[in-house]
Amino acid sequence: MEISNKELGHGVLKVSLKGSLDVAGADVADAHFAGLDAAHQRVIADLAGVDFVASVGIRVLVKTAKTLSGRGGKLVLIHPNDAARRVMFTTGLDRIVPIAEDEQAAVTAVS
């Protein structure tokens, strides 16, 4: 799992993930999200580079969303591939973590 951060301004951080959110990838993502400081409460997770999402990956996204929410922040997802989107809708993740159609919609959703 490769992860990069990009400040979008106004306290919004875009976190781009590349790889699989399987056991190994989810551990890397979990550590990355857990390491975000309190200045990063509004986070957009770009999943364009994610080719697979396992249940442990869903757990990491839910945990991150709940942590951010507890600090008054929010997590929004963008660009999941079709397979990941199906998993997210099947598991109900979309009811916990919003999925925006593009980056601008995601910025609006976290603001």
C-alpha positions in Angstrom: 0.0 0.0 0.0 1.3 3.4 -1.0 -0.1 6.5 0.6 0.4 10.2 -0.1 -1.1 13.3 1.4 -2.0 16.6 -0.3 -3.2 19.7 1.5 -6.2 21.1 -0.3 -6.5 24.2 1.8 -8.9 25.3 4.4 -8.0 22.4 6.6 -8.8 19.7 4.1 -6.4 16.9 3.6 -6.6 14.5 0.6 -5.1 11.1 1.3 -4.5 9.0 -1.9 -4.2 5.3 -1.5 -2.7 2.9 -4.0 -2.8 -0.9 -3.7 -5.0 -3.4 -1.9 -7.0 -2.8 1.3 -6.3 -6.4 2.3 -4.8 -7.4 5.6 -1.4 -5.9 4.8 -2.7 -2.8 3.1 -5.3 -2.2 5.8 -2.6 -2.3 8.5 -0.6 0.4 6.6 -3.7 2.5 6.0 -4.7 2.2 9.6 -1.3 3.3 10.9 -1.3 6.2 8.4 -4.8 7.5 9.4 -4.1 7.0 13.1 -1.0 9.1 12.7 -2.8 12.2 11.4 -2.6 15.0 13.8 -5.6 17.0 15.2 -5.0 19.6 12.5 -6.3 17.1 9.9 -9.9 16.6 10.9 -11.4 17.0 7.4 -10.1 14.1 5.2 -10.8 13.0 1.7 -9.7 9.5 1.0 -9.0 9.0 -2.8 -9.5 5.4 -3.6 -8.7 5.6 -7.4 -5.6 3.5 -6.9 -7.2 0.9 -4.7 -7.8 -2.3 -6.6 -9.3 -4.5 -3.8 -11.2 -3.8 -0.6 -11.5 -6.6 2.0 -13.5 -6.5 5.2 -10.4 -5.3 7.1 -10.2 -2.4 4.8 -13.8 -1.5 5.4 -13.1 -1.7 9.2 -10.2 0.8 8.8 -12.4 3.3 6.9 -15.2 3.0 9.5 -12.7 3.4 12.4 -11.1 6.4 10.7 -14.5 8.0 10.1 -15.5 7.5 13.7 -12.2 8.8 15.1 -12.5 12.0 12.9 -16.2 12.4 13.8 -15.2 12.2 17.5 -12.9 15.1 16.9 -15.5 17.1 15.1 -14.2 16.1 11.7 -15.3 14.0 8.8 -14.1 11.4 6.3 -15.4 11.4 2.7 -14.4 8.9 0.0 -13.8 9.5 -3.7 -13.1 7.4 -6.8 -13.7 3.9 -5.6 -13.6 1.4 -8.5 -16.8 -0.5 -9.4 -15.9 -3.5 -7.3 -15.0 -1.4 -4.3 -18.2 0.6 -4.7 -20.3 -2.6 -4.7 -18.6 -3.8 -1.5 -19.2 -0.4 0.1 -22.9 -0.4 -0.7 -23.3 -4.1 0.2 -21.8 -3.6 3.6 -23.5 -0.3 4.2 -20.3 1.6 4.5 -21.8 4.4 2.3 -24.3 5.1 5.2 -21.4 5.7 7.6 -18.8 7.2 5.2 -20.1 9.4 2.4 -18.9 8.7 -1.2 -18.6 11.8 -3.3 -18.5 11.9 -7.1 -15.4 14.1 -7.4 -12.9 16.1 -5.4 -15.0 19.3 -5.4 -18.0 17.5 -4.1 -15.9 15.8 -1.4 -14.5 19.2 -0.3 -18.0 20.5 0.0 -19.0 17.4 1.9 -16.3 17.7 4.5 -16.7 21.4 5.0 
